[in-house]
Amino acid sequence: MIVPMTKTLRAVKFLFIGPLILGLLFVINLMTSPGHWWVQWPALGIGIAWVICLIRVLGAVVLVCGIFGWRRWCRTS
């Protein structure tokens, strides 16, 4: 299945934004309720989404590299 380019670009954006959001939530958790770690639940969800986005981006990179490699192989043959 070929993923549209907009989904891949959104995934790249989330690879950078996701950890920043999680860091902000961690700081909020420290400041509001240091004895109760509720930040673990958003971290679980963000972590799962981050891994899915990473797989999507790596799949797109492999596809693009494969296409360019195939083009180069065809030109030299």
GROMACS elastic network, one bead per residue, 0.5 to 0.9 nm:
[ bonds ]
;  ai    aj funct       b0    kb
    2    60     6  0.85288   500
    3     6     6  0.83709   500
    3     7     6  0.67146   500
    3     8     6  0.69553   500
    3    56     6  0.79561   500
    3    60     6  0.77853   500
    4     7     6  0.56290   500
    4     8     6  0.67223   500
    5     8     6  0.51016   500
    5     9     6  0.62015   500
    5    10     6  0.86186   500
    5    60     6  0.88258   500
    6     9     6  0.50924   500
    6    10     6  0.61185   500
    6    11     6  0.85072   500
    7    10     6  0.50807   500
    7    11     6  0.61052   500
    7    12     6  0.87017   500
    7    56     6  0.85565   500
    8    12     6  0.62728   500
    8    13     6  0.86636   500
    8    53     6  0.79023   500
    8    56     6  0.65768   500
    8    57     6  0.59443   500
    8    60     6  0.72862   500
    9    12     6  0.50762   500
    9    13     6  0.62564   500
    9    14     6  0.86542   500
    9    57     6  0.82188   500
   10    13     6  0.50202   500
   10    14     6  0.61739   500
   10    15     6  0.87071   500
   10    53     6  0.84880   500
   11    14     6  0.50410   500
   11    15     6  0.62809   500
   11    50     6  0.81878   500
   11    52     6  0.84765   500
   11    54     6  0.72096   500
   11    56     6  0.70877   500
   11    57     6  0.65918   500
   12    15     6  0.51694   500
   12    16     6  0.70298   500
   12    17     6  0.89325   500
   12    53     6  0.71495   500
   12    54     6  0.77061   500
   12    56     6  0.88309   500
   12    57     6  0.65328   500
   13    16     6  0.55713   500
   13    17     6  0.61851   500
   13    18     6  0.84169   500
   14    18     6  0.52867   500
   14    19     6  0.84101   500
   14    49     6  0.86901   500
   14    50     6  0.70797   500
   14    53     6  0.72616   500
   15    18     6  0.58078   500
   15    19     6  0.73403   500
   15    50     6  0.61389   500
   15    51     6  0.87041   500
   15    53     6  0.68602   500
   15    54     6  0.69531   500
   16    19     6  0.63141   500
   16    20     6  0.69757   500
   17    20     6  0.51806   500
   17    21     6  0.62221   500
   17    22     6  0.86805   500
   18    21     6  0.52200   500
   18    22     6  0.62455   500
   18    23     6  0.86658   500
   18    46     6  0.64848   500
   18    47     6  0.81572   500
   18    49     6  0.85587   500
   18    50     6  0.68328   500
   19    23     6  0.60409   500
   19    24     6  0.85696   500
   19    46     6  0.81170   500
   19    47     6  0.86509   500
   19    50     6  0.85808   500
   20    23     6  0.50467   500
   20    24     6  0.62340   500
   20    25     6  0.86427   500
   21    24     6  0.51021   500
   21    25     6  0.62096   500
   21    26     6  0.85976   500
   21    46     6  0.87584   500
   22    25     6  0.50344   500
   22    26     6  0.61130   500
   22    27     6  0.86978   500
   22    39     6  0.80585   500
   22    42     6  0.75475   500
   22    43     6  0.63707   500
   22    46     6  0.74819   500
   23    27     6  0.63093   500
   23    28     6  0.86525   500
   24    27     6  0.51806   500
   24    28     6  0.62234   500
   24    29     6  0.85856   500
   25    29     6  0.60501   500
   25    30     6  0.86044   500
   25    39     6  0.64534   500
   25    42     6  0.82233   500
   25    43     6  0.87574   500
   26    29     6  0.50117   500
   26    30     6  0.62203   500
   26    31     6  0.86946   500
   26    37     6  0.88403   500
   26    39     6  0.60647   500
   26    40     6  0.88016   500
   26    43     6  0.89880   500
   27    30     6  0.50514   500
   27    31     6  0.62246   500
   27    32     6  0.86196   500
   28    31     6  0.51665   500
   28    32     6  0.60126   500
   28    33     6  0.82167   500
   28    39     6  0.87882   500
   29    32     6  0.53436   500
   29    33     6  0.55830   500
   29    34     6  0.62055   500
   29    36     6  0.80004   500
   29    37     6  0.68925   500
   29    38     6  0.71145   500
   29    39     6  0.63594   500
   30    33     6  0.59155   500
   30    35     6  0.82888   500
   30    36     6  0.88976   500
   30    37     6  0.83647   500
   31    34     6  0.64907   500
   33    36     6  0.55875   500
   33    37     6  0.74770   500
   33    38     6  0.85624   500
   34    37     6  0.68564   500
   36    39     6  0.86794   500
   37    40     6  0.62641   500
   37    41     6  0.86774   500
   38    41     6  0.61110   500
   38    42     6  0.77526   500
   39    42     6  0.55583   500
   39    43     6  0.61090   500
   39    44     6  0.86982   500
   40    44     6  0.61647   500
   40    45     6  0.88813   500
   41    44     6  0.51096   500
   41    45     6  0.65716   500
   41    46     6  0.86846   500
   42    45     6  0.51648   500
   42    46     6  0.59857   500
   42    47     6  0.82561   500
   43    46     6  0.51003   500
   43    47     6  0.57162   500
   43    48     6  0.84414   500
   44    47     6  0.50919   500
   44    48     6  0.62337   500
   44    49     6  0.86732   500
   45    48     6  0.52474   500
   45    49     6  0.62413   500
   45    50     6  0.84867   500
   46    49     6  0.50715   500
   46    50     6  0.58876   500
   46    51     6  0.86018   500
   47    51     6  0.62221   500
   47    52     6  0.86551   500
   48    51     6  0.52832   500
   48    52     6  0.63515   500
   48    53     6  0.87204   500
   49    52     6  0.51184   500
   49    53     6  0.61804   500
   49    54     6  0.85730   500
   50    53     6  0.50890   500
   50    54     6  0.60821   500
   50    55     6  0.86578   500
   51    55     6  0.62060   500
   51    56     6  0.86101   500
   52    55     6  0.51771   500
   52    56     6  0.62711   500
   52    57     6  0.87411   500
   53    57     6  0.61537   500
   53    58     6  0.85381   500
   54    57     6  0.51488   500
   54    58     6  0.60470   500
   54    59     6  0.84294   500
   55    58     6  0.51463   500
   55    59     6  0.59899   500
   55    60     6  0.85961   500
   56    59     6  0.51469   500
   56    60     6  0.63232   500
   56    61     6  0.87570   500
   57    60     6  0.51117   500
   57    61     6  0.62287   500
   57    62     6  0.86704   500
   58    62     6  0.61276   500
   58    63     6  0.85142   500
   59    62     6  0.51541   500
   59    63     6  0.61401   500
   59    64     6  0.86692   500
   60    63     6  0.50192   500
   60    64     6  0.61439   500
   60    65     6  0.85125   500
   61    64     6  0.52000   500
   61    65     6  0.60271   500
   61    66     6  0.83746   500
   62    65     6  0.51448   500
   62    66     6  0.59311   500
   62    67     6  0.85569   500
   63    66     6  0.50703   500
   63    67     6  0.62086   500
   63    68     6  0.87341   500
   64    67     6  0.51173   500
   64    68     6  0.62681   500
   64    69     6  0.84946   500
   65    68     6  0.51806   500
   65    69     6  0.59444   500
   65    70     6  0.84407   500
   66    69     6  0.50212   500
   66    70     6  0.59856   500
   66    71     6  0.85183   500
   67    70     6  0.51186   500
   67    71     6  0.61818   500
   67    72     6  0.86385   500
   68    71     6  0.50419   500
   68    72     6  0.61436   500
   68    73     6  0.85238   500
   69    72     6  0.51107   500
   69    73     6  0.60723   500
   69    74     6  0.85619   500
   70    73     6  0.50080   500
   70    74     6  0.60964   500
   70    75     6  0.86434   500
   71    74     6  0.50953   500
   71    75     6  0.62548   500
   71    76     6  0.87887   500
   72    75     6  0.51574   500
   72    76     6  0.63386   500
   72    77     6  0.86904   500
   73    76     6  0.53559   500
   73    77     6  0.62004   500
   74    77     6  0.53083   500
